[in-house]
């Protein structure tokens, strides 16, 4: 994957899990 896709994945997981679980710091 290119950097763009990886960044989108990070944002996606951040929105999906970061709000409820919060194991991703800075999200």
Residue frames relative to the residue before (quaternion, step in Angstrom):
aa qw qx qy qz dx dy dz
X 1.0000 0.0000 0.0000 0.0000 0.00 0.00 0.00
X 0.4429 -0.6757 0.5121 0.2916 3.55 -1.13 0.55
X 0.7163 -0.4586 0.3022 0.4304 3.56 -1.29 0.20
X 0.6152 0.5692 -0.3489 0.4193 3.56 1.06 -0.76
X 0.6798 0.4904 -0.2926 0.4602 3.58 0.89 -0.95
X 0.6443 0.5200 -0.3241 0.4577 3.57 0.99 -0.83
X 0.6381 0.5260 -0.3212 0.4615 3.56 1.04 -0.80
X 0.6517 0.5099 -0.3091 0.4687 3.57 0.98 -0.86
X 0.6295 0.5309 -0.3282 0.4628 3.57 1.05 -0.77
X 0.6400 0.5265 -0.3216 0.4580 3.56 0.98 -0.87
X 0.6622 0.4992 -0.3011 0.4709 3.55 0.95 -0.93
X 0.6418 0.5355 -0.3213 0.4450 3.57 1.02 -0.84
X 0.6861 0.4653 -0.2827 0.4825 3.57 0.85 -0.97
X 0.5998 0.5726 -0.3447 0.4400 3.53 1.14 -0.75
X 0.7016 0.4554 -0.2650 0.4797 3.56 0.88 -0.97
X 0.6872 0.5020 -0.2824 0.4428 3.55 1.03 -0.83
X 0.8173 0.2463 -0.0971 0.5118 3.58 0.80 -1.03
X 0.5924 0.6227 -0.3638 0.3590 3.56 1.05 -0.77
X 0.6747 0.5047 -0.3036 0.4449 3.56 0.98 -0.82
X 0.7564 0.3866 -0.2073 0.4852 3.58 0.94 -0.87
X 0.7690 0.3335 -0.1782 0.5155 3.56 0.86 -0.97
X 0.1773 -0.8376 0.4978 0.1385 3.55 0.93 -0.90
X 0.3989 0.7196 -0.4873 0.2927 3.60 1.09 0.58
X 0.6376 0.4688 -0.3303 0.5144 3.56 1.32 -0.04
X 0.3037 -0.7852 0.5120 0.1706 3.60 -0.29 1.22
X 0.7889 0.3197 -0.2412 0.4662 3.55 -1.08 0.71
X 0.5603 0.5971 -0.3986 0.4131 3.57 1.27 0.09
